[in-house]
């Protein structure tokens, strides 16, 4: 038995159970087509099946699983922290600053830190993606996006 994979499979199975329970409380199908619970229920079922497969493999075929090393490069931990801080910053500041400035900053940080691109290329990619996402969500899908204090 491989304890790391066993624990991971059990945690994922619990997540699938919670998502599935929430999905069942929503409408599965409506007159117009799939309801709010349709895709979460399907994804929860897929996650549950994959978790059960991992659990089976962790218990009965542990020798086929790769070994896991939990100590990573300190730079990897810094990158993980950067992503978490950037996601929290979006959650906190997107209403005040607006969609475009926050997403441009987020994409710039992600490209500069994770992608290891030059700063000018990171800035150009961030701006292009920001305006493409804004056009897609606001222009094509009519999704209201926060405009913030600057009206952006």
N, C-alpha and C positions, 0 to 999 in steps of 0.2 A: 504494500500500500504506500502511496506517495502522499504525505500529509498536505503539502502545499497545494497540489492540484485537487485534492479532496475538499479542502476548505474552500478553495475558489469555486469549485462546482456547486457546493452547498450554498454559498453566498449568492451565486448567480441563479440558482434554483429558487431561492427566497425572493430575489428581485423579480424573477419571472412570475412568481405567485402573487406578489403585491401588484404588479402591473396588470396581470390577468384579472385579479379581483376588482381593480379599479375599472378595467375595460368592460367587465360584465355589468357593472352598475350603470354604464352608458348605453345608449341605443346602438344596437349592432347594425341594423339596417332600417332605412327609412323609405318613404315613397320615392324620393329623389335618387336613392342609391345607398352606398355605404354610409353608415352613421359614424358618430364620434368614437364608438367602441370597436369598430371593425378592424382597423389597422393595428391598434394596440393589442387587441386580442390575438391576432395572427402573429405579431412579433413576440408576444409573451409565450405563445405556444412553441414557436421556433426556438426561442431562448431556453425554454424548459427542456425541449428535446436535445438541444446541444449540450445543456448542462448535465442531463442524464447520461449522455454519451461520454462526456468528460469524467463524470463520476464513476461510470463503469470501467473506463480505461484506467483511472487512478487507483481503483481498488483491485481489479483483476489483471490488468496488463501494465503495471507500473514500470516495467523494464522498457517499454516502448516510448515512454515520455522522456523528453530531454531534462537534464538537470537544470535547476534554477539557481542562479547566484543573486543574492539580494543586495550585495554591495556594488554600487555602480560608481562611475566616474563622478567626482564632485561637480563637474561642469554639467552633467546630466541632471543632477538635482537642482542646479541653478536654473536650467532651462524649464524644468517642471514648475518651479516656483514662479518664473516669469510668466508662463502661460496662466497659472492660477491667479496671479495678481492682475494680469491683463483682463481676464474674464470677470473678476470682481470689480475692476474699474469700470467696465462696460455696464455692469448691473447697477452700479452706484451713480454714474455720471451721465448715462445716455439721455435721460430725461432733461437734465440741465443743459448739456452741451449740444445735444442733437445727434441724429443718426450719422450724418456724414462726417463730422469731425471725429467722433468716437471711433467709427469703423476705420477711418483713414489712419488714425493713431494706432488702433489695434493691429491692422494689417501691416503697418510699417514696423511695429515692434516684432510681430511674428516673422516677417521676412528678414529683418535685420538680425534677430537673435537666433531663430531656428533655422532659417534658410541660409544664413551666412552669406547673403548677397552684399554687394556694394550699397552704400547708403543711397546713392542716386537711383539705382535700379529698384531698391526697396521702396523708395518714395513714389516712383513712377508706377510700380505695380500696385501699391496701396491705393493710390488715387484712381487708377483705372478700375480696380475691383470695387472700390467704394461707389463710384458712379454707376458701374454696371449693376451692382446689387440694388442701388437706389432706383434705377430705371426699371429693373425687373419687378421689384416689390411695389413701388409706388405707381409707376407708369403702366405696367402691364396687368398686375394683379390687384391694383387699387387698395393695397394694404396701407393703413395709416401708420406713418413712421414719426417718431418724435423729432420736432424741429429745434427744440432747445431755445436758449436765450438769444442766439444769433439768427434764428430763423432759417437755419440750414438743415 
